[in-house]
Protein backbone atom coordinates (compact mmCIF):
# COMPACT_ATOMS: atom_id res chain seq x y z
CA UNK A 1 0.00 0.00 0.00
CA UNK A 2 1.31 3.42 -0.96
CA UNK A 3 2.60 5.63 1.87
CA UNK A 4 1.50 9.26 1.43
CA UNK A 5 3.65 10.56 4.29
CA UNK A 6 6.74 9.02 2.73
CA UNK A 7 5.61 10.48 -0.60
CA UNK A 8 5.53 13.98 0.88
CA UNK A 9 9.05 13.53 2.23
CA UNK A 10 10.32 12.34 -1.15
CA UNK A 11 8.61 15.23 -2.92
CA UNK A 12 10.09 17.68 -0.42
CA UNK A 13 13.59 16.34 -1.11
CA UNK A 14 13.02 16.61 -4.85
CA UNK A 15 11.75 20.18 -4.52
CA UNK A 16 14.68 21.14 -2.32
CA UNK A 17 17.14 19.77 -4.88
CA UNK A 18 15.55 20.84 -8.18
CA UNK A 19 13.07 23.61 -7.40
CA UNK A 20 14.98 25.90 -5.09
CA UNK A 21 12.81 28.97 -5.66
CA UNK A 22 9.62 26.95 -5.10
CA UNK A 23 11.13 25.31 -2.04
CA UNK A 24 12.09 28.59 -0.39
CA UNK A 25 8.76 30.26 -1.20
CA UNK A 26 6.84 27.25 0.10
CA UNK A 27 8.45 27.69 3.53
CA UNK A 28 6.22 30.75 3.95
CA UNK A 29 3.04 28.63 3.75
CA UNK A 30 1.26 26.66 6.50
CA UNK A 31 2.39 23.03 6.78
CA UNK A 32 -0.51 21.50 4.80
CA UNK A 33 -0.08 24.01 1.98
CA UNK A 34 3.67 23.51 1.96
CA UNK A 35 3.29 19.76 1.65
CA UNK A 36 0.79 20.17 -1.18
CA UNK A 37 3.25 22.37 -3.08
CA UNK A 38 5.92 19.71 -2.64
CA UNK A 39 3.52 17.05 -3.95
CA UNK A 40 2.63 19.14 -7.02
CA UNK A 41 6.25 19.93 -7.76
CA UNK A 42 7.32 16.33 -7.23
CA UNK A 43 4.83 15.08 -9.80
CA UNK A 44 5.63 17.81 -12.33
CA UNK A 45 9.38 17.25 -11.98
CA UNK A 46 9.04 13.47 -12.27
CA UNK A 47 6.98 13.76 -15.46
CA UNK A 48 9.33 16.39 -16.88
CA UNK A 49 12.34 14.15 -16.23
CA UNK A 50 10.60 11.25 -17.98
CA UNK A 51 9.90 13.41 -21.02
CA UNK A 52 13.51 14.59 -21.05
CA UNK A 53 14.67 10.97 -21.04
CA UNK A 54 16.08 10.77 -17.52
CA UNK A 55 16.25 7.21 -16.11
CA UNK A 56 14.12 4.16 -16.75
CA UNK A 57 14.42 1.41 -19.34
CA UNK A 58 10.85 1.76 -20.65
CA UNK A 59 10.03 3.99 -23.64
CA UNK A 60 9.23 7.50 -22.50
CA UNK A 61 5.67 7.31 -23.76
CA UNK A 62 5.05 4.15 -21.71
CA UNK A 63 6.57 5.77 -18.61
CA UNK A 64 4.33 8.82 -19.06
CA UNK A 65 1.29 6.58 -19.53
CA UNK A 66 2.17 4.73 -16.32
CA UNK A 67 2.46 7.94 -14.31
CA UNK A 68 -0.82 9.32 -15.64
CA UNK A 69 -2.62 6.03 -15.04
CA UNK A 70 -1.09 5.89 -11.59
CA UNK A 71 -2.35 9.35 -10.74
CA UNK A 72 -5.85 8.47 -11.98
CA UNK A 73 -5.81 5.35 -9.79
CA UNK A 74 -4.55 7.25 -6.75
CA UNK A 75 -7.23 9.91 -7.18
CA UNK A 76 -9.88 7.18 -7.40
CA UNK A 77 -8.55 5.41 -4.32
CA UNK A 78 -7.62 2.36 -6.38
CA UNK A 79 -4.37 0.36 -6.15
CA UNK A 80 -1.48 1.83 -8.08
CA UNK A 81 -1.01 -0.11 -11.33
CA UNK A 82 2.14 -2.00 -12.21
CA UNK A 83 5.02 -0.20 -13.86
CA UNK A 84 5.70 2.37 -11.14
CA UNK A 85 8.43 2.37 -8.53
CA UNK A 86 7.65 2.50 -4.83
CA UNK A 87 8.87 6.12 -4.71
CA UNK A 88 6.55 7.10 -7.56
CA UNK A 89 3.58 5.29 -5.99
CA UNK A 90 4.15 7.05 -2.67
CA UNK A 91 4.47 10.48 -4.27
CA UNK A 92 1.26 9.87 -6.24
CA UNK A 93 -0.49 8.96 -2.99
CA UNK A 94 0.69 12.24 -1.46
CA UNK A 95 -0.47 14.18 -4.51
CA UNK A 96 -3.90 12.50 -4.50
CA UNK A 97 -4.30 13.33 -0.81
CA UNK A 98 -3.49 17.00 -1.50
CA UNK A 99 -5.79 17.15 -4.51
CA UNK A 100 -8.69 15.93 -2.39
CA UNK A 101 -7.80 18.09 0.61
CA UNK A 102 -7.66 21.32 -1.37
CA UNK A 103 -10.13 20.45 -4.15
CA UNK A 104 -7.51 21.00 -6.85
CA UNK A 105 -9.24 20.65 -10.26
CA UNK A 106 -8.37 17.22 -11.66
CA UNK A 107 -8.65 18.48 -15.25
CA UNK A 108 -5.55 20.61 -14.74
CA UNK A 109 -3.48 17.41 -14.69
CA UNK A 110 -4.94 16.40 -18.05
CA UNK A 111 -3.85 19.74 -19.50
CA UNK A 112 -0.41 19.30 -17.97
CA UNK A 113 -0.08 15.84 -19.52
CA UNK A 114 -1.11 17.15 -22.92
CA UNK A 115 1.66 19.76 -22.89
CA UNK A 116 4.21 17.21 -21.73
CA UNK A 117 3.32 15.06 -24.74
CA UNK A 118 4.06 18.06 -26.94
CA UNK A 119 7.68 17.60 -25.78
CA UNK A 120 7.70 13.88 -26.56
CA UNK A 121 9.18 12.89 -29.95
CA UNK A 122 6.94 10.43 -31.75
CA UNK A 123 3.78 11.55 -29.99
CA UNK A 124 1.05 12.93 -32.31
CA UNK A 125 1.09 16.15 -30.26
CA UNK A 126 4.87 16.62 -30.54
CA UNK A 127 6.14 20.12 -31.37
CA UNK A 128 9.59 21.59 -30.85
CA UNK A 129 9.23 24.96 -32.60
CA UNK A 130 6.67 27.72 -31.98
CA UNK A 131 6.00 30.31 -34.66
CA UNK A 132 4.32 32.91 -32.45
CA UNK A 133 3.70 33.76 -28.81
CA UNK A 134 0.09 32.65 -29.27
CA UNK A 135 1.26 29.25 -30.54
CA UNK A 136 3.60 28.98 -27.55
CA UNK A 137 0.66 29.74 -25.25
CA UNK A 138 -0.93 26.45 -26.34
CA UNK A 139 2.05 24.72 -24.74
CA UNK A 140 2.52 26.96 -21.72
CA UNK A 141 -1.14 26.70 -20.70
CA UNK A 142 -0.62 23.07 -19.72
CA UNK A 143 3.04 23.28 -18.76
CA UNK A 144 2.78 26.39 -16.58
CA UNK A 145 -0.57 28.20 -16.42
CA UNK A 146 -2.34 25.23 -14.86
CA UNK A 147 0.32 25.12 -12.14
CA UNK A 148 -0.87 28.56 -11.09
CA UNK A 149 -4.46 27.35 -11.15
CA UNK A 150 -3.55 24.31 -9.05
CA UNK A 151 -1.96 26.57 -6.44
CA UNK A 152 -4.97 28.85 -5.98
CA UNK A 153 -6.97 26.58 -3.65
CA UNK A 154 -3.80 25.81 -1.69
CA UNK A 155 -3.32 29.54 -1.21
CA UNK A 156 -6.91 29.97 -0.05
CA UNK A 157 -7.66 32.37 -2.91
CA UNK A 158 -11.17 33.39 -3.85
CA UNK A 159 -12.22 31.50 -7.02
CA UNK A 160 -12.90 34.58 -9.14
CA UNK A 161 -11.99 34.91 -12.84
CA UNK A 162 -9.54 37.81 -12.39
CA UNK A 163 -7.50 35.93 -9.80
CA UNK A 164 -7.52 32.79 -11.94
CA UNK A 165 -6.30 34.73 -14.99
CA UNK A 166 -3.55 36.30 -12.90
CA UNK A 167 -2.47 32.94 -11.50
CA UNK A 168 -2.34 31.41 -14.98
CA UNK A 169 -0.38 34.39 -16.32
CA UNK A 170 2.14 34.17 -13.47
CA UNK A 171 2.76 30.52 -14.34
CA UNK A 172 3.35 31.52 -17.97
CA UNK A 173 5.65 34.35 -16.89
CA UNK A 174 7.75 31.90 -14.88
CA UNK A 175 7.88 29.62 -17.90
CA UNK A 176 9.04 32.33 -20.31
CA UNK A 177 11.76 33.26 -17.81
CA UNK A 178 12.87 29.62 -17.85
CA UNK A 179 12.92 29.62 -21.65
CA UNK A 180 15.09 32.75 -21.72
CA UNK A 181 17.49 31.32 -19.16
CA UNK A 182 17.70 27.87 -20.77
CA UNK A 183 17.96 28.68 -24.50
CA UNK A 184 21.18 26.73 -24.94
CA UNK A 185 20.06 23.74 -22.89
CA UNK A 186 16.78 23.53 -24.81
CA UNK A 187 18.61 23.84 -28.13
CA UNK A 188 20.75 20.85 -27.17
CA UNK A 189 17.46 18.90 -26.93
CA UNK A 190 16.43 20.24 -30.35
CA UNK A 191 13.79 22.52 -28.82
CA UNK A 192 13.28 26.20 -29.47
CA UNK A 193 10.63 27.63 -27.18
CA UNK A 194 11.24 31.31 -27.88
CA UNK A 195 8.69 32.40 -30.52
CA UNK A 196 10.29 32.42 -33.95
CA UNK A 197 8.53 35.58 -35.11
CA UNK A 198 9.94 37.56 -32.17
CA UNK A 199 13.43 36.23 -32.89
CA UNK A 200 13.03 36.84 -36.61
CA UNK A 201 12.09 40.48 -36.03
CA UNK A 202 15.69 40.96 -34.88
CA UNK A 203 17.21 38.86 -37.65
CA UNK A 204 17.75 35.74 -35.54
CA UNK A 205 17.06 32.38 -37.18
CA UNK A 206 17.87 28.84 -36.08
CA UNK A 207 21.22 28.86 -37.83
CA UNK A 208 22.27 31.93 -35.86
CA UNK A 209 21.03 30.42 -32.61
CA UNK A 210 23.15 27.33 -33.17
CA UNK A 211 26.15 29.44 -34.18
CA UNK A 212 25.91 31.49 -30.97
CA UNK A 213 25.39 28.39 -28.84
CA UNK A 214 28.49 26.75 -30.34
CA UNK A 215 30.49 29.93 -29.83
CA UNK A 216 29.30 30.13 -26.21
CA UNK A 217 28.26 33.75 -26.56
CA UNK A 218 25.27 35.58 -28.00
CA UNK A 219 25.74 37.83 -30.99
CA UNK A 220 24.34 41.36 -31.22
CA UNK A 221 21.08 40.30 -32.88
CA UNK A 222 20.37 37.64 -30.27
CA UNK A 223 21.15 40.09 -27.47
CA UNK A 224 18.62 42.56 -28.88
CA UNK A 225 16.02 39.82 -29.28
CA UNK A 226 16.62 38.74 -25.69
CA UNK A 227 16.21 42.31 -24.43
CA UNK A 228 12.91 42.53 -26.28
CA UNK A 229 11.64 39.23 -24.88
CA UNK A 230 12.67 40.26 -21.38
CA UNK A 231 10.48 43.35 -21.83
CA UNK A 232 7.59 41.09 -22.91
CA UNK A 233 8.22 38.89 -19.88
CA UNK A 234 8.38 41.81 -17.45
CA UNK A 235 5.04 43.03 -18.77
CA UNK A 236 3.59 39.61 -17.94
CA UNK A 237 4.83 39.92 -14.37
CA UNK A 238 3.41 43.45 -14.06
CA UNK A 239 -0.02 42.25 -15.18
CA UNK A 240 -0.09 39.65 -12.41
CA UNK A 241 0.26 42.20 -9.61
CA UNK A 242 -3.48 42.80 -8.97
CA UNK A 243 -4.09 39.06 -8.66
CA UNK A 244 -1.13 38.63 -6.28
CA UNK A 245 -2.36 41.56 -4.18
CA UNK A 246 -5.78 39.89 -3.90
CA UNK A 247 -4.35 36.73 -2.29
CA UNK A 248 -5.01 36.11 1.40
CA UNK A 249 -2.50 37.81 3.70
CA UNK A 250 -1.27 34.46 5.05
CA UNK A 251 -0.30 33.02 1.68
CA UNK A 252 0.59 36.17 -0.28
CA UNK A 253 4.25 36.37 0.87
CA UNK A 254 5.07 32.98 -0.67
CA UNK A 255 3.95 34.11 -4.13
CA UNK A 256 5.54 37.54 -3.74
CA UNK A 257 8.86 35.89 -2.89
CA UNK A 258 8.63 33.50 -5.85
CA UNK A 259 7.73 36.32 -8.27
CA UNK A 260 10.64 38.44 -7.05
CA UNK A 261 13.12 35.57 -7.31
CA UNK A 262 11.98 34.46 -10.75
CA UNK A 263 11.92 37.97 -12.21
CA UNK A 264 15.41 38.48 -10.76
CA UNK A 265 16.62 35.87 -13.27
CA UNK A 266 15.84 38.45 -15.94
CA UNK A 267 18.03 40.96 -14.14
CA UNK A 268 20.83 38.39 -14.03
CA UNK A 269 20.54 37.97 -17.81
CA UNK A 270 20.61 41.75 -18.28
CA UNK A 271 23.69 42.01 -16.05
CA UNK A 272 25.47 39.70 -18.49
CA UNK A 273 24.68 42.01 -21.39
CA UNK A 274 21.74 39.81 -22.45
CA UNK A 275 24.11 36.96 -23.24
CA UNK A 276 22.08 33.79 -22.64
CA UNK A 277 24.81 31.47 -23.93
CA UNK A 278 27.84 32.48 -21.85
CA UNK A 279 26.53 31.00 -18.60
CA UNK A 280 23.27 30.02 -16.93
CA UNK A 281 21.71 32.99 -15.15
CA UNK A 282 21.15 32.25 -11.47
CA UNK A 283 19.90 34.18 -8.46
CA UNK A 284 22.16 33.64 -5.43
CA UNK A 285 20.72 32.09 -2.29
CA UNK A 286 21.25 35.24 -0.24
CA UNK A 287 19.18 37.23 -2.73
CA UNK A 288 16.36 34.68 -2.69
CA UNK A 289 16.39 34.77 1.10
CA UNK A 290 16.19 38.55 0.88
CA UNK A 291 13.16 38.25 -1.39
CA UNK A 292 11.48 36.04 1.21
CA UNK A 293 12.18 38.54 4.00
CA UNK A 294 10.93 41.39 1.86
CA UNK A 295 7.76 39.48 1.05
CA UNK A 296 7.07 38.72 4.71
CA UNK A 297 7.52 42.42 5.44
CA UNK A 298 4.62 43.11 3.11
CA UNK A 299 6.45 44.69 0.18
CA UNK A 300 4.90 44.29 -3.33
CA UNK A 301 5.77 41.28 -5.46
CA UNK A 302 7.97 43.32 -7.78
CA UNK A 303 10.05 46.42 -7.47
Secondary structure per residue as TSV (DSSP state, phi and psi in degrees):
chain	resnum	aa	ss	phi	psi
A	1	X	-	360.0	136.1
A	2	X	-	-66.3	146.1
A	3	X	-	-111.5	102.6
A	4	X	H	-64.5	-39.8
A	5	X	H	-61.4	-43.2
A	6	X	H	-64.1	-36.9
A	7	X	H	-61.3	-40.3
A	8	X	H	-62.9	-41.4
A	9	X	H	-64.9	-41.3
A	10	X	H	-63.3	-43.7
A	11	X	H	-65.0	-36.6
A	12	X	H	-63.1	-44.1
A	13	X	H	-62.3	-39.9
A	14	X	H	-66.4	-41.7
A	15	X	H	-65.6	-41.9
A	16	X	H	-59.7	-39.9
A	17	X	H	-79.9	-39.6
A	18	X	H	-112.6	-18.2
A	19	X	-	-125.9	63.0
A	20	X	H	-60.3	-39.3
A	21	X	H	-65.8	-44.3
A	22	X	H	-62.8	-40.5
A	23	X	H	-62.6	-48.5
A	24	X	H	-64.1	-44.2
A	25	X	H	-63.5	-36.3
A	26	X	H	-65.5	-23.8
A	27	X	T	-65.1	-14.7
A	28	X	T	-88.6	0.1
A	29	X	S	-99.1	159.4
A	30	X	-	-60.0	161.4
A	31	X	H	-56.6	-47.3
A	32	X	H	-61.5	-42.1
A	33	X	H	-66.6	-39.8
A	34	X	H	-60.9	-46.1
A	35	X	H	-64.3	-36.5
A	36	X	H	-65.6	-39.6
A	37	X	H	-62.2	-43.2
A	38	X	H	-59.6	-43.0
A	39	X	H	-63.8	-43.2
A	40	X	H	-62.7	-46.8
A	41	X	H	-65.1	-41.1
A	42	X	H	-59.3	-41.7
A	43	X	H	-67.5	-47.3
A	44	X	H	-60.9	-42.6
A	45	X	H	-66.9	-40.5
A	46	X	H	-62.0	-45.5
A	47	X	H	-64.6	-43.4
A	48	X	H	-61.0	-40.9
A	49	X	H	-65.0	-37.7
A	50	X	H	-62.0	-46.5
A	51	X	H	-63.3	-34.7
A	52	X	T	-81.0	-1.2
A	53	X	T	87.8	19.6
A	54	X	-	-85.8	118.5
A	55	X	S	71.0	165.1
A	56	X	-	86.2	142.7
A	57	X	S	-97.4	-13.4
A	58	X	S	-74.3	156.6
A	59	X	-	-58.3	148.1
A	60	X	H	-59.7	-38.7
A	61	X	H	-62.9	-39.4
A	62	X	H	-67.7	-38.6
A	63	X	H	-64.3	-41.5
A	64	X	H	-65.8	-42.3
A	65	X	H	-57.3	-44.0
A	66	X	H	-63.4	-40.8
A	67	X	H	-67.0	-42.5
A	68	X	H	-67.9	-40.7
A	69	X	H	-65.9	-36.4
A	70	X	H	-65.4	-40.1
A	71	X	H	-65.1	-43.9
A	72	X	H	-59.1	-41.6
A	73	X	H	-65.8	-43.7
A	74	X	H	-62.6	-40.7
A	75	X	H	-65.6	-31.7
A	76	X	H	-86.3	-3.2
A	77	X	T	76.4	18.4
A	78	X	-	-95.2	162.2
A	79	X	-	-60.6	145.3
A	80	X	-	-69.5	130.6
A	81	X	-	-68.6	164.8
A	82	X	T	-64.6	159.4
A	83	X	T	102.5	-1.3
A	84	X	-	-115.7	147.9
A	85	X	-	-76.5	167.2
A	86	X	H	-61.7	-41.5
A	87	X	H	-59.7	-44.9
A	88	X	H	-64.3	-42.5
A	89	X	H	-61.9	-41.3
A	90	X	H	-68.2	-39.8
A	91	X	H	-67.7	-35.1
A	92	X	H	-65.9	-36.4
A	93	X	H	-63.9	-41.6
A	94	X	H	-63.9	-43.0
A	95	X	H	-63.4	-45.0
A	96	X	H	-60.2	-40.3
A	97	X	H	-61.2	-42.6
A	98	X	H	-69.0	-38.9
A	99	X	H	-59.3	-44.4
A	100	X	H	-70.4	-40.3
A	101	X	H	-63.7	-40.7
A	102	X	H	-104.8	3.4
A	103	X	T	55.5	48.2
A	104	X	-	-72.6	129.4
A	105	X	-	-60.1	122.3
A	106	X	T	-64.0	-29.0
A	107	X	H	-66.6	-18.9
A	108	X	H	-65.8	-28.8
A	109	X	H	-73.3	-30.3
A	110	X	H	-66.3	-42.1
A	111	X	H	-65.0	-39.3
A	112	X	H	-61.5	-46.5
A	113	X	H	-61.6	-36.6
A	114	X	H	-62.2	-45.2
A	115	X	H	-66.4	-36.8
A	116	X	H	-62.9	-34.6
A	117	X	H	-70.1	-22.7
A	118	X	H	-67.8	-18.2
A	119	X	T	-93.1	-1.6
A	120	X	S	-102.3	106.0
A	121	X	T	-55.5	137.5
A	122	X	T	93.4	-19.1
A	123	X	S	-77.4	143.6
A	124	X	T	-56.8	-24.7
A	125	X	T	-87.7	-4.0
A	126	X	-	-57.1	133.6
A	127	X	-	-147.8	138.7
A	128	X	-	-131.4	14.8
A	129	X	B	-141.7	146.3
A	130	X	-	-133.2	118.0
A	131	X	S	-69.8	-35.9
A	132	X	S	-137.9	168.2
A	133	X	H	-65.3	-33.9
A	134	X	H	-65.3	-40.5
A	135	X	H	-64.4	-39.8
A	136	X	H	-62.9	-34.1
A	137	X	H	-61.9	-26.7
A	138	X	H	-62.1	-36.4
A	139	X	H	-77.8	-48.6
A	140	X	H	-71.1	-17.0
A	141	X	I	-60.0	-50.1
A	142	X	I	-78.9	-32.9
A	143	X	I	-81.6	-20.6
A	144	X	I	-141.7	-46.7
A	145	X	I	-60.6	-41.2
A	146	X	H	-67.3	-23.2
A	147	X	H	-63.3	-42.3
A	148	X	H	-61.3	-40.5
A	149	X	H	-67.2	-35.2
A	150	X	H	-67.2	-31.4
A	151	X	H	-75.8	-26.6
A	152	X	H	-53.3	-50.8
A	153	X	H	-65.4	-30.2
A	154	X	H	-65.3	-35.2
A	155	X	H	-80.7	-6.8
A	156	X	T	73.9	25.5
A	157	X	-	-77.1	149.4
A	158	X	-	-66.8	136.3
A	159	X	-	-81.9	60.2
A	160	X	-	-103.4	156.0
A	161	X	H	-60.3	-37.9
A	162	X	H	-64.8	-42.6
A	163	X	H	-65.8	-40.5
A	164	X	H	-62.5	-43.8
A	165	X	H	-62.8	-40.6
A	166	X	H	-65.4	-39.8
A	167	X	H	-64.5	-43.3
A	168	X	H	-63.7	-42.0
A	169	X	H	-66.2	-36.5
A	170	X	H	-65.1	-39.6
A	171	X	H	-60.0	-41.9
A	172	X	H	-68.0	-35.8
A	173	X	H	-64.0	-44.3
A	174	X	H	-57.8	-41.6
A	175	X	H	-66.2	-42.5
A	176	X	H	-64.6	-36.8
A	177	X	H	-59.8	-44.3
A	178	X	H	-58.2	-44.1
A	179	X	H	-63.3	-38.7
A	180	X	H	-67.9	-39.6
A	181	X	H	-69.7	-35.2
A	182	X	T	-107.8	27.0
A	183	X	H	-54.4	-48.4
A	184	X	H	-66.3	-42.8
A	185	X	H	-62.6	-43.0
A	186	X	H	-65.7	-38.9
A	187	X	H	-63.0	-36.0
A	188	X	H	-62.2	-24.8
A	189	X	T	-95.1	12.9
A	190	X	T	60.8	40.1
A	191	X	-	-124.3	135.3
A	192	X	B	-125.1	106.7
A	193	X	-	-90.7	-24.5
A	194	X	S	-66.4	133.0
A	195	X	-	-61.1	130.7
A	196	X	H	-65.8	-30.5
A	197	X	H	-69.9	-35.0
A	198	X	H	-68.8	-40.0
A	199	X	H	-65.8	-44.8
A	200	X	H	-62.3	-29.4
A	201	X	T	-62.3	-20.1
A	202	X	T	-109.8	13.0
A	203	X	T	80.5	18.2
A	204	X	-	-99.7	122.6
A	205	X	-	-118.0	-177.4
A	206	X	H	-64.7	-36.8
A	207	X	H	-60.4	-42.0
A	208	X	H	-68.5	-38.5
A	209	X	H	-57.3	-47.0
A	210	X	H	-68.0	-36.0
A	211	X	H	-61.9	-47.4
A	212	X	H	-64.6	-40.9
A	213	X	H	-63.0	-42.2
A	214	X	H	-64.6	-39.4
A	215	X	H	-72.2	-20.7
A	216	X	T	77.0	19.9
A	217	X	S	-156.6	143.7
A	218	X	-	-82.0	137.9
A	219	X	-	-78.5	174.6
A	220	X	H	-58.4	-40.3
A	221	X	H	-65.9	-42.4
A	222	X	H	-66.8	-35.6
A	223	X	H	-64.0	-40.1
A	224	X	H	-68.3	-40.4
A	225	X	H	-62.9	-39.8
A	226	X	H	-64.8	-42.4
A	227	X	H	-60.0	-40.9
A	228	X	H	-63.3	-46.5
A	229	X	H	-69.2	-29.8
A	230	X	H	-63.3	-40.6
A	231	X	H	-62.2	-42.1
A	232	X	H	-59.9	-44.6
A	233	X	H	-65.6	-42.8
A	234	X	H	-62.9	-34.9
A	235	X	H	-64.6	-37.5
A	236	X	H	-58.6	-48.3
A	237	X	H	-59.3	-43.5
A	238	X	H	-60.2	-38.1
A	239	X	H	-73.7	-10.2
A	240	X	H	-88.1	-10.5
A	241	X	H	-59.7	-42.8
A	242	X	H	-60.9	-38.6
A	243	X	H	-66.9	-41.7
A	244	X	H	-62.7	-42.0
A	245	X	H	-64.1	-24.4
A	246	X	T	-83.5	-7.0
A	247	X	S	-68.1	153.8
A	248	X	-	-58.0	146.8
A	249	X	H	-56.3	-34.6
A	250	X	H	-69.1	-35.1
A	251	X	H	-102.2	-13.5
A	252	X	H	-58.5	-41.9
A	253	X	H	-57.5	-33.7
A	254	X	H	-61.9	-43.3
A	255	X	H	-74.5	-37.0
A	256	X	H	-59.3	-44.7
A	257	X	H	-62.9	-43.9
A	258	X	H	-64.2	-41.9
A	259	X	H	-64.4	-41.8
A	260	X	H	-63.0	-45.4
A	261	X	H	-67.9	-40.0
A	262	X	H	-69.0	-44.6
A	263	X	H	-67.0	-22.6
A	264	X	H	-68.1	-21.3
A	265	X	H	-61.1	-36.9
A	266	X	H	-62.7	-41.0
A	267	X	H	-63.2	-39.1
A	268	X	H	-62.9	-37.7
A	269	X	H	-66.3	-43.3
A	270	X	H	-61.5	-39.7
A	271	X	H	-64.0	-20.6
A	272	X	T	-94.7	18.1
A	273	X	T	69.9	29.7
A	274	X	T	63.6	26.7
A	275	X	-	-92.3	103.2
A	276	X	S	-88.2	-1.1
A	277	X	S	-106.7	-17.6
A	278	X	S	-69.7	-39.8
A	279	X	S	-165.1	159.3
A	280	X	-	-76.2	126.0
A	281	X	-	-71.6	127.5
A	282	X	-	-131.7	155.2
A	283	X	-	-107.1	119.4
A	284	X	-	-59.8	155.2
A	285	X	H	-57.5	-42.4
A	286	X	H	-63.5	-30.9
A	287	X	H	-73.6	-39.4
A	288	X	H	-65.3	-36.5
A	289	X	H	-64.2	-39.3
A	290	X	H	-62.9	-37.5
A	291	X	H	-63.6	-38.2
A	292	X	H	-65.3	-43.9
A	293	X	H	-63.1	-43.1
A	294	X	H	-61.7	-40.4
A	295	X	H	-65.5	-42.7
A	296	X	H	-63.7	-31.6
A	297	X	T	-73.0	-7.9
A	298	X	T	94.2	12.7
A	299	X	-	-72.9	156.2
A	300	X	-	-60.8	164.5
A	301	X	S	-64.8	-30.5
A	302	X	-	-128.1	160.6
A	303	X	-	100.1	360.0
